[in-house]
Amino acid sequence: MPVNADGLPETAAPGDPAPPPGLVVVGRYERLEGYGVNRPRGADSWLFTWTTGGRGRLRQGAAEARAGSGDLVVLAPGVGHEYAV
């Protein structure tokens, strides 16, 4: 079954429930340079980002990572984070 992220909102709204345990939601999300997200309270679920091209910067708490093509970065739930391309 083909699935894409075309209809997803820009970011999760505060209070949106996380998927049930055991459910994994996957999609491809392409953005131009300058796009960024800041979630001061973090998210309700784990966020796995896999960079397929270009570069990005991700920060969670005091930890910061630079991501390039082929990098996987995991952000834990409940901790403020931000990321940008």
N, C-alpha and C positions, 0 to 999 in steps of 0.2 A: 504494500500500500504506500504510494508516494505521499510524503508529508513535507510541507515547507513552512517557513516562519513569516510568510508575507502578511498575514493578518494579525500578528502579535503587536501589542503596544510597544512604544519606545522603551519603557522600563516598567517593572512591576509596581503597581500602586500599593501604598502602605495598607496593610491589613489584608492583602490578597493572600489566601491560604496557599501553602506550599503543596506540591503534589503528594499523594499518599505515600507512605514508606514503601520502597520497592519499585516505585514508578520512576522511570528515567525519561525526561523530556529532552529531545535533541533537535537542534535546528542549525541552519547556517545563517549567519548574520553579518552582512558586509556593510561597512561604514567608511566614509571618506575621512582623510586626515582632519583632525580637529574635533572629532566626535568624542564625547566623554560621558561617564556616568559617575555620580557621587551618591552613595547610600550611607549616610552617617550612622544608621543603626544596623547596617548590613541587610542580609536577606534571611528568609525563614528556612532556606535550604542551601545545600552545597551548590557552588557554581564552578563548573569545569570549563575553562577556556582553552581552546586549541587553536593556535595561530597557524593559518594555512598559507599566509603570505603577508608581506609588509612587516610592520613592527608595532608594538604596543607597550604600555606601561601599566602595571597593576600594583595597587597598594592595599594592604590590609593591616590595620593597627600600625605598628612601627616597621613592618616588613614591606619592602618594595622589590618588585621584579620587573625586568625588561624582557619582553617576549619577542621572539623572531619566528620565522617560518619553522614549523615542526615542534614548537614548544607547547607544553601543556602546563597550565597554572591552575591550581585549585584554591578557591576561596571558601573558608568555612562559614557556616551560618552564624548569625547573631553577633558578628563583629563588623564594625564600620569598614567600608571598602570603597575604592574608586578605581576606575580604569579608563584609559583613553588610547586613541590611535593617532 
